[in-house]
């Protein structure tokens, strides 16, 4: 029988992913078979959730404090800047008056005006040229940024978990077969656990298309976008009937996520060439880019 | 700062780096989203805070281990996702294909304080305010910042790891006792 403190530590290790695979399986089995253990864990989880929420409240307060500090810093800086500008303006004014006074002694009034207008014209045309160059560059940069954000937004809107078609009834008890267990975790959206199992399976059976495909799906779900892309590009070359269009679709989405917009567009263009489950969504994405 | 360094610093709880990243991107996010979506700046400010909290949670919980895009882009992506949720909540028109309406994934934009909570969780949240600063800091460091007991013991000046562990257990136990005083164990089952 474990003491209270040891039980707490056991729970801590579970939620922090510090248990070995065997210990984890044993833990999860016990959750199902031992009612008291299950109740204790439920209470523990609620307390931890409460701690996390109170902690998040605390951090949120801190963010608001930072905002306030930043605002007063900016106000302080603005006041200082105004003072500097005022001082600079006074100095310029004094120098300007002195220069004009000196010129007036040597030149006629008309000469001074002509000279001043020339200077103003020159300065103004230089300023206009620089401004228009700056605007074009900024516009280009802004367009590029907007296109990238559109890509990310489209990824977000279009990405969804590919259904489990290999072990469709994997809910319920945790299966003992590794692949079935990986798909069980996949259904539970425990993608990291699923990915770890699929990775091992893929090493021992690299030819298995189902394993490779779902490994790519889990890599994608946990944000390993480059890994997912690499696997899907390999699969696409094999043209597997079962996953061909899905491969192309997720490759397109991954290009969006990785901000490789031209490659993404090419991928979606390929998908609208024939009728498939992804052709309409691909067409919509291309329309948004062409707008 | 390079993205991986940023990630590592946030993971170990470097508040200075986190603060800089938060302030650095705030105005750009508010300006960009205010022009694009018809939401008040106050609402967008709250969404930005939610986004940065989710961003941080993803790093601390180990869901984000490497950036595949710029950190700012990733942060904005979370923010835009949360804006989508807010717009849907307000039942405004959002351009989104019908077949995707119910599949819009929440994967990376979770903020625990915005989740539904049961009575026990709510009770613990309030009870923590009465528990004292030292206990709160200890539990904050272990459960929210995911720091190891070794680091916690060092940072909070405990004599050794065992003493920090024992304090943590006592604090947790105080919370547990309060919960059990207020709710019977059997009732907890149904909450």
Interface residues (C-beta under 8 A of the other chain):
Chain A: X4 X5 X8 X9 X12 X16 X17 X39 X42 X43 X44 X46 X47 X48 X49 X50 X51 X52 X53 X54 X55 X56 X57 X58 X59 X60 X63 X64 X66 X67 X70 X148 X149 X152 X153 X155 X156 X157 X158 X159 X160 X161 X192 X221 X222 X223 X224 X225 X226 X257 X258 X259 X280 X281 X284
Chain B: X19 X22 X23 X26 X32 X45 X49 X52 X53 X56 X62 X63 X64 X65 X66 X68 X69 X73 X76 X77 X80 X81 X84 X96 X97 X99 X100 X103 X104 X105 X107 X108 X111 X112 X113 X117 X118 X120 X121 X122 X123 X124 X125 X127 X128 X129 X136 X139 X140 X142 X143 X144 X146 X165 X166 X169 X172 X173 X175 X176 X179 X180 X185 X188 X189 X191
